[in-house]
Amino acid sequence: MPFAPLDRLSSPQNPRIKQLLKLQQKSAERRALGLTLVEGLRELTVAVEAGVPVATIYTCPELAGETGEAELRSLFLGKKDAPEWFEVTRPVFEKVAYREGSDGLLAVLRTPARTLADLRLPANPLLLVLEAVEKPGNLGAILRTADAAPVDAVLIGDPRTDLYNPNTIRSSIGCVFSVPVVAAPMAEITAFLRSNGIHSYAAALTPQAHSYLDCNFRQPTALVLGTEADGLTPTALAACDDTIIIPMMGRIDSLNVSVAGAVLAFEAVRQRTAS
């Protein structure tokens, strides 16, 4: 049977449309149902290629056009279990879309459920660890860095934001699906690093901190960062093996956490790939 829309939804009172709004707006709804909402073919493509199951797709033909729908079909070509597909009228789609200039595609995905025990790390891993991250935009930017560098996994300790917030998915361009990401209590993460022989470097403004350029990131490494407002908690800082800084040459004393994570990650990769 060809992959084609089952129906055209035109009422904002349709139960499916109401659920889309709940998934967009409420993290509790996403957690309870184990579902998350993705907007955009680019992000959906990353998720599908990462093996994330897609439950339902909604398209607006006026926005997606024939090209968009053809690309959507090609994404699921030959797959055994294609998702349900519904078309949505433009007024209704614009009600549930959460970004400007939408390409007319929304998808409901089954949220990945990863734990520390699920991680399959190489012999010499490079990890990014974030404590109490609270801004979806920062988390998304760090996940893009993790994909680009690349980093083997991103561990989120005591998160203050939903990893699968639609804004995180958008700002990460779907890398929240392609990069192994695990949320866990910070104490469990630091214990995991110790038990796996991974050397942890805390980025923090302390008297004993030394420049990141003087560190050996060629060994199993975790780069640990805290929030922009407060930095790492004393407990997390004490649990790390070393404290490092990125020297500031101007008037300010720190960088945006996503920028700091990128600087550290790419220096680690540079060391590991240098001849």
N, C-alpha and C positions, 0 to 999 in steps of 0.2 A: 504494500500500500504506500503511495507517495506521501512524503512529509509535507503536510498542508494544514492550513487553519481548520479547526473544528467548528468555529462559530465566530460571529462578530458581536462584540459587546458594546452597547451604546448607552447604558444607564449607569450613573455613578452609584446607584443603590444595589447594583449587582454584588452578590456576596464575594465574588472573586476580587472585584475592584476594592471593596471595603478591606479585604485582607491585605491587598497590596499597600494600602495606606497605613495599615497597622504595622506591616513589616518595615515600611520606610521610617516610621516615626517612633516605634517603641522597641527598645532593646529587649525588654521582658518578653514581648511577643516572639521575637526572633529566637531567643533562648528556649522558650517553651515549646515551640514547634520545630526547632532544629532547622530553620530555614533562614535564608537571607536574600536580599534583593540586589540585583546587579542591573545597571543601566549602561547600555553601549555595547556594540559588537566587539570592539577591541578588548574590553574587559572580559566579556563572555568567552571570547576565543582563548584568552590566557587560562581561564578557569577550565574550559573543556579540555584543552591540551594538557592541563595538570591532572586530569582525571576526576574533577569534581562533578558529581551527578547533578544534572539539571532536571528539575521537576516540571516546570511550566514556562512557556515563552509567550510574551504579549508583544504584538507589533502594531504600529500605526502606519498603514500603507501610504498615507499622505506624506509622512516624514521619512519613512524607510525607503520608499520607492522600489522599483523593480530590482535595482542593483543591490540594495540592502537585503531584500528578501532572498535574492539569489545567493548572496554570500552566507546568509543564515542557513539556507538549505545545504550549501556545500560543507558547512561546518559539521553537519550531522550525517553527511552522505556515507552510507554503508554501515552506520552504527546500528547495533541490534535493537537498542531501546531508545528510540527518539522520544523527546519530551512532548507533552501536550502543547498545542499551539493555538492561541486565540488572537484574532484581530480585534483592535480597539479603535473606536472613533477618535478623531483628533481632540474634541473637547474633553473626553474622558481621559485620554492619554495624558494630556497636559495637566490634568488634575493629579495624576499619580506620579508623573515624572519629577525628578528632583534636581535636574540640571538644565541650564539654558542651552539652546542649540542642540537639543537631543536628536539622535539619529533614528528615533522611533522604535527602539527596541528595549524591552524590559524582560528580565528573566528571574525566576525564583529558583535558587539553588539550595541543595541540601548542605548545610554548614559542615565543613570539615571538623572533626573532633579529634584533635591531636593531643597527646600527652608526652611528657618527657621520656617515658618508656618506649614510645613509638619512634623516637628519633633513631635514624641509622646514619651515624656520623662516620666520616673517613678517619684514617689513623691519625691525621694531623689536622684537626678541625679548626676553623675560624668562625667564631660566634659573635653576634651582637646581643647584648643583654640590656634591656631597658627597665628601669624600676619606676612603677607608678606613672607610666605615660598617660596623659590625659587629653591630648589634642589629636583628633583623627588626622589632621593634616600633617602633623609631625610624624606620626606613626606611618602614614602612607609614604612620606618622603623617605623615611629610613628603609622601608621595605623595597622601594625602588633602588636605593643604594645597595641593599643586600643582594638584589637580583643582578645589578650591574657589576659589582666588584669582582667576583661574587663572594657571598658569605654562605656558609653551610647551613645556618639556621639563625633565627631571631627568637630570643626568649624574652617574654614579657612578664616581669614580676609585679604582682599586686596591681594589675591594670586598673585605671580609672575610666577607661573607655572601652566600648565594645570593639573587639578586633574586626568584626564584620559589619560595623557601622557603614551605611552606604557611602558616607564621605571618606572613610578610610579606603574602601574599595576604589572609589573614584580617584583619590589622590595617589594611590599606589599603582594606578592603571592596571589593576588586577593582580599585582605581584603578591598580594596577601594570599593568593591561591598557589602561586608558583614557588614561593619561598617557604620552606618548612618553618612554621610559626607556632609556638606553644606558649600559652598563658598558664602560670602556676604561681603559688606563693613564693615570694622572693627567697625565703629560707630553704625551700625545696630546690630552687634553682642553684643557689650557692653550694648546697650539699651535692647536687648533681655534678657541678663543675669539679669539686674536690674529688669525688669518687671516680671520676673519669680522667683524672690527671690533667685537667685543663687549667692553665695558668690564667688567672683573672687580673685584669688591669682596670682599676677604677679611675675614671676621669673626674678629678675633683681638685678644687683649689685648696690645697693643704701645704703646710711648710715643707713636708717631706716629699712632695710630688716632684718627679723629674720629667724632663721633656720626652714626649712620645717618640722623638727622633733617636733617642738613646736606648730604646727598648728592643728586645729580641722578640719579634712577632713570628719568627719562623717555627717556634714550638707550638703545641696545641694552645690556642689563645681564645680568651673571651674578653671583649671590650665592653665595659660596664658603664652605663650612663644613667644619670638621674634626671629629674625634672629641671626645667629651666629656672623655675622660681626657687626651689629648695635644694637642688642637687640630690645626691644620694643620702639616704638615711644613715645615721651613725652605725646601725647594725649591718647594713649592706656594705658600707665602706670598710668596716673592721673585718668583714668576711673575705675581702679581696686580698690577693697576694701582693700587689703593688699599686701605687697611686701615681698617675701621670697627668700631665697638663699639655695643652697646645699653647705654646707661648704667644701672648698677645703683644703686638707691636704698637697698637694705637691707644686710644683713650679708654675703651671698654675692656672688661676683664673676662668676657666669655662670649661664646658663639651660640647661635640657635642649636638645639640638641640634634636636629637632623643634619645640620652642617658639620658639627663636631663628629658625629658618627661617620659621616662620609670621609672626612679627613683621616680619621683613624683607620677606617676599613681599607681605604686605598693605599695608605702607607703600609699596612700589613701585607696586602697583596703585592705591593711593589717589592717588599723584602723577599717574599716567597718566590717571586718570579725573576728576581735579579740574577744575572749570571755570575 
